Amino acid sequence: MQFFSLFEALRADVRHAEFPWSVAVLALILAISWGVSRRIRSPRFLQSASKWRPVRDFGEGAARRIAFPLIALLMLSCVREILHISGWQAMSAFDLASPFLLAWLLANASVYVLHCIFPQGSLLRDFERFIIIAVWGVMALDMTGLGTPVIGVLEKFHVTVGKQRLDLWMALRGAMTVVITVLFALWIASLIERRLMAASSLDANLREVLARAAKALLTLLALLISLSLMGIDITALSVFSGALAVGLGFGLQKIASNYVSGFILLLDRSVQLGNLIALDDGTSGTISCITTRYSVLKTLGGTEVIIPNEYLVSNIIRNLSYTDKRVRIAVQIQVGYETDIEKLIPDLVQLALQNPRILPSPPPGAIVTELADNGVQLELGAWVADPEQGTGGVRSALYLALLNYCREHDIEIPFPQREVRMRQNTTDAQNVSPTQ
């Protein structure tokens, strides 16, 4: 067995005069690798090296997890090759350290890839433990030479499907191939997405479309490659995939429509992130998220409304910030007929400009909208640049300012008055009782 062969070689090298020097060289390699990795992991180095594109892509996570085993393995391989060329005999210490460093590197690299793909959570931690145990387990089986007997046992559990013989080892190998290729594709997709999101010159919706298209294409390519590596003929799946597409077209029509509508929204930019839209009189807010299946509308009250993308494509939506983010708000007031309207209108405009959220350009305006039964109806209109903060506060502030202004200048705010006449059954007398 390989482990026992290495152990016997190590016992033989102990008596060799070069063995202490081999151990010293190995310890020196590990010490230098540890010092260099600590230097790389330092915040000052990462900040100074952030101008280098690979450092920006991989960042602190990669440096913290794979720096030491990667540097140690590279240095160990180079030194081992140099010593082998020079005729060095005691090499068992290097042969024993190499698989441990390789397993350490693979386990940490796999965990780093998982952190780049998936968000933090208990499921991710469980998957990390599984990956680490699997990597170290494979290394242990390889070093002890138990891998071949274990594979032989797994091959005994098999089933026959037509002319194809499927065993447990083939299923495990195929599942491992699919998982590795898909995770690698998702990792590449996350790097592409990170690069696209950092490109401020591109439109936000275009960045979302490119990132999701890259993830879908890379995942599909990874699945096809993994199936090819497993020995499955991809062309044989064409008939099955066509029938599956027809079935999905009928059975999942709404879901497919939502996904297509999501890409339409991201491409035509009719609704974008941060837009203030109104679905109806009672539902309005800003778009906080657009996915391929649904969009999230965050109302001014903090409630999040999940809207299928098909609804946004096939219905009339009021986008209050489609081309211009500014929104006009209007408040009404009614004053008595004896009020000097020509003097009041400029004062109302100046009153609106005192509010810090009212824009001076375009300027506010006050107009007469109606000669009503009880007084003159006026409308004060003004523009705000931050409608996502809500317009109720601005309306309330304007109404309070109008009320205080009318009180200070003794301007009458009329209200409806009615006279109720109560007639008795007599024909020669009437009692009239006016009330308000």
GIWOQUI-V273551 format. One record per pair of residues at least 4 apart in sequence whose ideal C-beta (glycine too) atoms are under 8 Angstrom apart, sorted by the first residue. I is the first residue (numbers start at 1). J is the second residue. If there is no record, write none. Layout:
[[I;J] [I;J]]
This chain:
[[1;5] [1;144] [1;145] [1;146] [2;6] [2;142] [2;143] [2;144] [2;145] [3;7] [3;143] [3;144] [3;145] [4;8] [4;145] [5;9] [6;10] [6;92] [6;95] [6;96] [6;143] [7;11] [8;12] [9;13] [9;92] [9;95] [10;14] [10;92] [10;93] [10;96] [12;16] [12;92] [13;18] [13;19] [13;22] [13;89] [13;90] [13;91] [13;92] [13;93] [14;19] [15;19] [16;89] [16;90] [18;22] [18;88] [18;89] [18;90] [19;23] [19;90] [19;93] [20;24] [21;25] [21;90] [22;26] [22;88] [22;90] [22;91] [22;92] [22;93] [22;94] [23;27] [23;93] [24;28] [25;29] [25;79] [25;83] [26;30] [26;76] [26;93] [26;94] [26;97] [27;31] [28;32] [29;33] [29;72] [29;75] [29;76] [29;79] [30;34] [30;72] [31;35] [32;36] [32;75] [33;37] [33;68] [33;71] [33;72] [33;75] [34;38] [34;68] [34;72] [35;39] [36;40] [36;67] [36;71] [37;41] [37;63] [37;67] [37;68] [37;71] [38;42] [39;45] [40;45] [40;46] [40;63] [40;67] [41;45] [41;46] [41;60] [41;63] [41;64] [41;67] [42;46] [43;47] [44;48] [45;49] [46;50] [46;55] [46;59] [46;60] [46;63] [49;55] [50;55] [50;56] [51;55] [51;56] [52;56] [53;57] [54;58] [55;59] [57;191] [57;194] [57;195] [58;62] [58;63] [59;63] [60;64] [61;65] [61;112] [61;115] [61;116] [62;66] [62;67] [62;112] [63;67] [65;108] [65;109] [65;111] [65;112] [66;70] [66;105] [66;108] [66;109] [66;112] [67;71] [68;72] [69;73] [69;101] [69;102] [69;104] [69;105] [69;108] [70;74] [70;105] [71;75] [72;76] [72;101] [73;77] [73;98] [73;101] [73;102] [73;105] [74;78] [75;79] [76;80] [76;94] [76;97] [76;98] [76;101] [77;81] [77;98] [78;82] [79;83] [79;94] [80;84] [80;91] [80;94] [80;98] [81;85] [82;86] [83;88] [83;91] [83;94] [84;88] [84;91] [91;95] [92;96] [93;97] [94;98] [96;100] [97;101] [98;102] [99;103] [99;139] [99;142] [99;143] [100;104] [100;139] [101;105] [102;106] [102;139] [103;107] [103;135] [103;136] [103;138] [103;139] [104;108] [105;109] [106;110] [106;135] [107;111] [107;131] [107;132] [107;135] [107;136] [108;112] [109;113] [110;114] [110;131] [110;132] [110;135] [110;183] [111;115] [111;128] [111;131] [111;132] [112;116] [113;117] [113;183] [113;184] [113;187] [114;118] [114;124] [114;127] [114;128] [114;131] [114;183] [115;120] [115;124] [116;187] [116;190] [116;191] [117;183] [117;186] [117;187] [117;190] [118;123] [118;124] [118;127] [119;124] [120;124] [121;125] [122;126] [123;127] [124;128] [125;129] [126;130] [127;131] [128;132] [129;133] [130;134] [131;135] [132;136] [133;137] [134;138] [135;139] [136;140] [137;141] [138;142] [138;147] [139;143] [140;144] [140;146] [141;146] [141;147] [141;150] [142;147] [146;150] [147;151] [148;152] [149;153] [150;154] [151;155] [151;169] [152;156] [153;157] [154;167] [154;168] [154;169] [154;172] [155;167] [155;168] [155;169] [155;170] [156;167] [157;167] [157;168] [158;165] [158;166] [158;167] [158;168] [159;165] [159;166] [159;167] [160;164] [160;165] [160;166] [161;166] [166;170] [166;171] [167;171] [168;172] [169;173] [170;174] [170;230] [171;175] [172;176] [173;177] [173;230] [174;178] [174;226] [174;230] [175;179] [176;180] [177;181] [177;226] [177;229] [177;230] [178;182] [178;222] [178;223] [178;226] [178;227] [178;230] [179;183] [180;184] [180;226] [181;185] [181;222] [181;223] [181;225] [181;226] [181;229] [182;186] [182;219] [182;222] [182;223] [182;226] [183;187] [184;188] [184;222] [185;189] [185;218] [185;219] [185;221] [185;222] [186;190] [186;215] [186;218] [186;219] [187;191] [188;192] [188;218] [189;193] [189;211] [189;214] [189;215] [189;218] [189;219] [190;194] [191;195] [192;196] [192;210] [192;211] [192;214] [192;215] [193;197] [193;211] [193;214] [193;215] [194;198] [195;199] [196;202] [196;207] [196;210] [196;211] [196;214] [197;207] [197;211] [199;207] [202;206] [202;207] [202;210] [203;207] [203;269] [204;208] [204;272] [204;273] [205;209] [205;265] [205;266] [205;267] [205;269] [205;272] [205;273] [205;290] [206;210] [206;266] [206;267] [207;211] [208;212] [208;266] [208;290] [209;213] [209;263] [209;266] [209;267] [210;214] [211;215] [212;216] [212;263] [212;266] [212;292] [213;217] [214;218] [215;219] [216;220] [217;221] [218;222] [219;223] [220;224] [221;225] [222;226] [223;227] [224;228] [224;234] [225;229] [226;230] [227;232] [227;234] [227;237] [228;232] [228;234] [232;236] [232;237] [233;237] [234;238] [236;240] [237;241] [238;242] [239;243] [240;244] [241;245] [242;246] [243;247] [244;248] [245;249] [246;250] [247;251] [248;252] [248;256] [249;253] [249;256] [252;256] [253;257] [254;258] [254;308] [254;310] [255;259] [255;293] [256;260] [257;261] [257;310] [258;262] [258;292] [258;293] [258;294] [258;308] [258;309] [258;310] [259;263] [259;292] [259;293] [259;309] [260;264] [261;265] [261;308] [261;309] [261;310] [261;312] [261;313] [261;314] [262;266] [262;290] [262;291] [262;292] [262;293] [262;294] [262;295] [262;309] [263;267] [263;292] [264;268] [264;309] [264;313] [265;269] [265;270] [265;271] [265;290] [265;295] [265;309] [265;312] [265;313] [266;290] [270;312] [270;317] [270;319] [270;322] [271;275] [271;277] [271;287] [271;290] [271;295] [271;312] [271;317] [271;319] [272;287] [272;290] [273;287] [273;288] [273;289] [273;290] [274;286] [274;287] [274;321] [274;388] [275;286] [275;287] [275;319] [275;320] [275;321] [275;322] [276;284] [276;285] [276;286] [276;319] [276;320] [276;321] [276;325] [276;327] [276;387] [276;388] [277;284] [277;285] [277;286] [277;287] [277;297] [277;317] [277;318] [277;319] [277;320] [278;283] [278;284] [278;317] [278;318] [278;320] [279;283] [279;284] [279;297] [279;305] [279;307] [279;315] [279;317] [279;318] [283;297] [283;299] [283;305] [284;299] [284;300] [284;318] [284;320] [285;297] [285;298] [285;299] [285;300] [285;303] [285;305] [286;297] [286;298] [286;388] [287;295] [287;296] [287;297] [287;298] [288;296] [288;297] [288;298] [288;304] [289;295] [289;296] [290;295] [290;296] [290;309] [291;295] [292;309] [293;308] [293;309] [294;306] [294;307] [294;308] [294;309] [295;306] [295;307] [295;309] [295;312] [296;304] [296;305] [296;306] [296;307] [297;304] [297;305] [297;306] [297;307] [298;302] [298;303] [298;304] [298;305] [299;303] [299;304] [299;305] [300;390] [300;392] [307;311] [307;312] [308;312] [309;313] [310;314] [311;315] [312;317] [320;327] [320;387] [321;325] [321;327] [321;387] [325;385] [325;386] [325;387] [326;359] [326;362] [326;383] [326;384] [326;385] [326;387] [327;383] [327;384] [327;387] [327;391] [328;381] [328;382] [328;383] [329;381] [329;382] [329;383] [329;384] [329;391] [329;394] [329;395] [329;398] [330;379] [330;380] [330;381] [330;382] [331;379] [331;380] [331;395] [331;398] [331;399] [331;402] [332;369] [332;377] [332;378] [332;379] [332;380] [333;377] [333;378] [333;380] [333;402] [333;406] [333;413] [334;372] [334;374] [334;375] [334;376] [334;377] [334;378] [334;413] [334;414] [335;339] [335;341] [335;344] [335;375] [335;376] [335;378] [335;406] [335;411] [335;412] [335;413] [335;414] [336;375] [336;376] [336;411] [336;412] [336;413] [336;414] [337;375] [337;376] [338;412] [339;344] [339;375] [339;376] [339;411] [339;412] [340;344] [341;345] [341;368] [341;376] [341;378] [343;347] [344;348] [344;366] [344;378] [344;411] [345;349] [345;366] [345;367] [345;378] [346;350] [347;351] [347;405] [348;352] [348;364] [348;366] [348;378] [348;380] [348;402] [348;405] [349;353] [349;363] [349;364] [349;365] [349;366] [349;380] [350;354] [351;380] [351;398] [351;401] [351;402] [351;405] [352;358] [352;364] [352;380] [352;382] [352;398] [352;401] [353;358] [353;360] [353;363] [353;364] [354;358] [354;401] [355;382] [355;394] [355;397] [355;398] [355;401] [357;384] [357;385] [357;386] [357;389] [357;393] [357;394] [358;364] [358;382] [358;383] [358;384] [358;394] [359;382] [359;383] [359;384] [359;385] [362;383] [364;380] [364;381] [364;382] [364;383] [365;380] [365;381] [365;382] [366;378] [366;379] [366;380] [366;381] [367;378] [367;379] [367;381] [368;376] [368;377] [368;378] [369;377] [369;378] [369;379] [370;376] [370;377] [371;376] [371;377] [372;376] [372;377] [373;416] [374;414] [374;415] [374;416] [374;417] [375;412] [375;413] [375;414] [380;398] [380;402] [382;394] [382;398] [384;391] [384;394] [387;391] [389;393] [391;395] [392;396] [393;397] [394;398] [395;399] [396;400] [397;401] [398;402] [399;403] [400;404] [401;405] [402;406] [403;407] [403;413] [404;408] [405;409] [405;411] [406;410] [406;411] [406;412] [406;413] [417;436] [418;435] [418;436] [419;434] [419;435] [420;433] [420;434] [420;435] [421;430] [421;432] [421;433] [422;431] [422;432] [422;433] [423;430] [424;429] [424;430] [424;431]]
